[in-house]
């Protein structure tokens, strides 16, 4: 199972995107779980996710995220357009691609 964590300021604005990603994963019959949470608690989540995606509104936290995640898990900022459109399919595709590139294995 691929565990994806979406983070934003409070974990609330990523909730709809999380649901859309879960729906898309079910449609594609992928073994994926998607959770949402606040950026400030990222260290508490370490070991509980395989891919980390930041909401565009917390791009400022990328430096801190880099310190915590570098070399341990893949991380990136969600494309602003995909986030604004709540495009669960595109964001899920990005997360899966990140997983494959980082861990060198399929899901």
N, C-alpha and C positions, 0 to 999 in steps of 0.2 A: 504494500500500500504506500502510495506517495502522500505525504502529509504536507499540505500547503498552509502557510500562515499569512494572512493579510493583516497589515497593521496601519493604523491611522492615529489621530490624536487621542481619541477615546475608544476606538473599536466599534463605534456606532455607524459611521458613514460607510464602512466596508461591508456591513451586514447584508445589504441588498446584493452587492456584487458577489459575496460569498454564496448566497442562495442561487444566483444565476450560474455560477461556476459548478455548484453541486448538481443542478439540473442538467447542465451540459455533460458532466461526467457520467451521469446516469444514462443519458441518451446514447453516449458512446460506449457504455458498459466498461468504464475505466475504474480501476481500484484506486480511488483518490478520496481523500478527506480534505475539506477546506474549513478552516477556522478563522475567526477575526478577533483582534485584540488591540489594546492600546500600545503604542510605540514605547511608552515609558517602562513597560514591564517586559521588554524583550529578553532580558537576561533570565527571567523566570521561565521562559518558554524554551530555552536552549535544551536540545535533546528531544524535544517534543514535535519538531517539524523538520521537513527535508528541504523545503524551499520557502524563502521569505520574500514577500512583495510588499512594498511600501506604497501607501496612497500618495498621490502627487502633493497633497497638502502638507505632508510631513517630510518632504524632500530635504528639508533643513537638517533632519536627524541622520542623514546618510553617513556622516563622519563617525557618529557614535555607533551606528549599526555596523560599519566597517570594522571598528575596533572589536566588537563582540563576535561578529560572524566570519570575518576574513579567514579563508582556508577551511572553515568548518561546514558551512552551508552556502549554497548560492543565494544571492539577494540582488534585488534591483527595484527601481521605482516603476510603478505601473504607468503606462503611457496615459497622458492626460486625456486624450480623446477617447480611448477605450474605457477609462474610468468614468468620464462624463456620460458616456453612452451606456454605461453598465453592461459592457460587452463581455459577458461571462465566457463566451466561446474563445475570443481572442486572448483574454487574460489566462484562461486555462491552457491554451496552446503554448503561450509564452512560458508558463510555469513548468509544463512538461518538457519543453525544449531545454530549459535551464537545468532541470533534473537530469536529463539524458547527457547533456554536455558536462556537468559537474561530476556525476557518479559513473559515467560511461556504461550505463545499462538502460535497457528498456523498461517500460512499466507493464 
